[in-house]
Amino acid sequence: MNRAFLLAFAGFVLAALVVCPAYAVTYHTMDLGAWMQVTDMNQSGQVVGTGLDYNARIWDPRTGVSVLPCQPSAYPKGVNDSGVVVASTGQGQAIRIDATGSTTLIGLSSLKNTPSEINNADQVAGASYGAGGLRPVLWSADGSVSDLGVLDPHCDTGWANDVNDAGQVVGKSGTHAFLWSRASGMRDLGPGEAMAISNSGLVVVNSADHLSSYIWRDGTGLAPLGKLSDWASNLGADINGLGQVVGGATDAEGRRLPVLWNPDGSIVVLPKPSDAAPSYGCAIAINDAGWVLGSVYQEALLWTPVPEPSSLAALLAGLAGFGALVRRRR
């Protein structure tokens, strides 16, 4: 393959990226059936939550829904890419359920523990209630626990919402959002609550008045997520490795809408099922493939991206043109 060919191909790829932007997609809506609550999704599309029968569930794109092999009244909160699930129990305990169904108690049984999320190192973020109050904590895979501390010594209430694969934790301490790392300790991100963190360290922060959402970046601070003119409020829930954020918005008529924000500033109001009520649902999780998990009342929904026909046509036309160019040069 000669240099001229490589240069021509590189030029085509660049042109294709310009003509076919990464976010030029529509979304297909899949109904996953009735759940009491869905809570998380991993990179392979496995979904966890609680069924109407109060049993912990997992949905797999290949095998469908199955009941997790754990005690009744367990409520899954997170699932990592190995299929390890973290859940809370009706007795106020945190448990880890591995892919074989083996269950392990997390933390001391003498404390009330509430997990929020699990990363690919099997670290679990959450909260523990003891003599010091409700504190944000990080449980390691070996069973050890780290009390993440507080921002305000006069307010000991706090919890952790998410942990990335680097072990960075985000959540709320007192009335402020925080970012914690083992190297730097707890960092104040301002009033509000930190909901999610990407592996690159981007943090979704919701305002204290629950009306607006922001992306926090190290070095630049908070930048607001876009808001459509008829929205009364918008709140982020999760972020993926591409910097896409999902959550919900409330319009002027009080309807709750599932929303996706793209890094280029574009906003997608995710399509609702034809039989959904006018006031419905929100998006709660997104993976790096762009799959979005959400719910409408007690119906779990999965939105998967589909390239728009115009983008596909432009890409195919470009490929045809490039093929003609190669033939002429032979």
N, C-alpha and C positions, 0 to 999 in steps of 0.2 A: 504494500500500500504506500504510494508516494506522498510526498509532502503536500503537493497541490491538492490531492484528494482529501487529506486530513484537514487542511485549511478550509476547503469547501464544506466538508461535513461539519466542522466546528461552527462555520457561519450559519449553516442551516439550523443547527441546534439552538443557537442564540436567537435566530429569527423566530423559531418555533416557540421559544419561551416568551418572547414578546407578544406574538400573535395569540398564543394560548396561555393566558395567565393561570397560575397555580390554583386560583380560587374560582375559576369559571366552571362551576358545577351546579347541578340541581341535586335534590335529595329524594331518595326513595324511603318511604316510611314502612317499617315492618312492625306489626303488632305482636308482642311477645306474650300476650294473654294477661289474665288477671293476677295481680300480685298485691299484697298489702303495701309493699314498699320495695323499690329497687334502689340500690345504694352505690354500686361501683361497677367498673368494667376494666378489663386488662387489655394488653396489646393484641391478643388473639381473639378478642371479642367476647370472652366469657363474662357473664353478668351474674352478680349476686344480689340477694335480697331476701325478703320474707314473704311467704305465701299467705293466702287467706286462712289457711289452716294453722298458722303460727309456726310452721316448719321452715327452717333455713333452706333456701333453694340456690341452685346454680344453673344457668342456662348456657349451653355451648352451641356455637353455630353448626357443629357437625352432628351433635347427638340430641339437642333439644334440652328440655327441662328435667332436672332430677333433684331429689331431696338430699341435702347434705347429711352424711352419717354422723350426726351429733344429737345432743339432747334436745327435746322439744323446748320451745320458747327461747331459742338462740337467734340473735338478730345479726346477720352478717353486715359488716361495715366497710370492708375492703378486700380486694383480691389482687395478688401480684401476678407476674407473668408466668410463674411456675404453677399457678393454680392454688397457692396457699391462701386460705381465707382467714381473716380475723373477725371475731364476732363477740358481741356482748350477750350475757345470759340474763335470765329473769332474776337471778340472785345477785346481780350487780358485779359479776366477774367477767374478765376478758379471757377468751380462749383463741388458740390458733389451731386451725384444721388443715392438715396437709393433704396433698393430692391422693394419698392412700386412705384417707378418712381418719387417721390418727389425730386425737385431740390432746392439746397441751394447755394447761392453765398458765396464764400470763400474770405475773405479779403475785403479791402476797394475798392469800385468801382472807386475811384479816382486814383488808382494805377494800373499798368499793372502787372498781376500775372500769373505765369506759374507753374502749379503743375507738379510733377514728379511721386510721389508714395503715397499710402495710407496704413496705418497699421491697425491692428485689433482693435485698440482703436480709429479709425477714425481720427488719426492725419495725416496731409498731409505735405509732404516735397516738396519744390520747390524753386522758386525764385520770388522776387518782385522788380519791377523797380520803383524807386522814386527819390527824391532829392539826396539821398545818393548813387545813382548808382544801379546796379544790385546786389542784396544781397541774400544770401541763407537764407531761412526762414522755420519755422515750424508752421503750423496752427493747433491749437487744436480743438477738437470736439465742444467746447463751443464758437468757433469763435475768440478766442484770437490768436495773432500772436507773435512769438518770432523771432527777428532778430538775426541770429546766429553769426554775427560779421565777421571779416576778420582776416587772418593770417598776412598780410602785410598792415599796415596802409596807405602805399603809393599806394596800388592797391585795390580798393574797389569792383572789379568785382568778382562775385562768384555765385554759385548755388548749390542746394542740389539735389542729384540723388535718394536717397533711405532712408527709415526709417524703423527700425525694431520694434517689439512689445514692446520693452523696451524704445522706444523713442529716441534711438541713431540714429544720422543722419550722412550720408556721402555725399561727393561731392567734389567740387573744389573751391578753393579760390585763386585768382591770378593765379599762375602757379603750385600750390601745391595741393595735395590731403589732405582732412581733415576728421577727425572723431569728431563729436560733441555730448556731452551729457549735460543734465541740471546740473549735479553735477560737471563736470570737464571742461565745456566749450569746446572751439575748440582746437583740437590737430593736429599738423602737421605730416602727414604721408610721407612727402617727395615730390619731383617733380612728377607730373602726375595728375591723376584724379581718385577718388574713385567712383566706379560704383554701388556697391551693398554691403549690410551687412546682415549677417544671424542673427537669434535670439540669437545665442551664441557669437556674436561679431566678427566673421570672416569677413574680408573686402576684396573685389576684387578691386585691384588698377591697372590701366593701366599706362604704362610709358609715360613720356612727349613726347617722339618721336613716340608714337603710334606703336611701334614694339613689345612690350613685356607686359606680364601681370603677376601679383603677388598676393599672398594671404598674408594679414597682420594679425598677431596674437599678442595680447597684451603680452608683455614680450619677444617675440622672433623677432618681426619686420616682414620684408618682406621676403617671400620665392617665388622663381619663379615658375610659372606654367610650366609644361614640354612643349617642343617644338620638333616636329619631324624634322629630318635632312633636309628635303626639304622645310621646311616652311621659308618664308621670314619674317613673323610676326604672332603674335597671340594676341587677345584681349578678355578679359572676359567681360561678360555682367550681369550675375546673379549667385547667389549661394543659395543652399537650406539648410535645417537643417541637412543634412547628410554631408555637406561640399563638395558636387558635384558642379562644376562650368561649366557653358555653355558660349559659345561665338562663335567667328569666327577666322579662320586662313586663311592666304594667302600663297599659295605655290609659288615656284620659277617661275611658269608660269603665276602668277597673278590671279589664280582661288581662289574665296572665298569659304571656306568650313565651314559648321556648325560642331562644336566640343563640346565634353563633356570631362571634366577632372575629374577623380575619386580621392578620398583622398589617395588611395594606389599608386598613381603615374601613373596608366594606363590612356591611352588616347583613346577616341572613336571618329572617324570621322563618323558622323551620315549619314545614307544612303540617297541617293537622289532618287527622283522619276525617273522612267525610262525615262521619256520624258523631264527631266530638262536639261537646257543648261550646257555645261562644266564649265562655270563660274557662280556660283550661290550661293546665300543665306548665312544665318548665323542663329545661335540659340540665342534667346533673353531672355528666361525665363525658370525656372525649379521649379517644386514643390517637396514636400517631398516624393511623390510617384514615383519620377523619371521621370514624364512626362516632355517633353521638347517642348517648343513652338519656332517656327522659321518661316522663310519665304523664298520663292524663287521668286524674282521679286514681282509680285502682288498676289502670291498664298501663303496662310497661311498653314503651316504644323505642325502637332503634332506627335512627336515621343514618343511611349510608350514602356517601357522595357518588353521583353519577355525572361524568363529563357532559357538558351541554353539547347538543348537536352542532351548533355553530363552531365550537372549539374543535370538535372532532373533524368537521369538514375542512377547517383551516389547516389542521395538522396533516390530513390526508392529501390535500392539495399541495402542501409544501413537500411532502414525501414524493409525490408524483413529479413535481418540478425538479427536485433534486435528482431523481432517477433519470429524467431526460437529460439533465446536465452531464451526468456521468456517462450516458450513452454517446453524447456528442463528442466527449473528450476521448473516447476510445479510438 
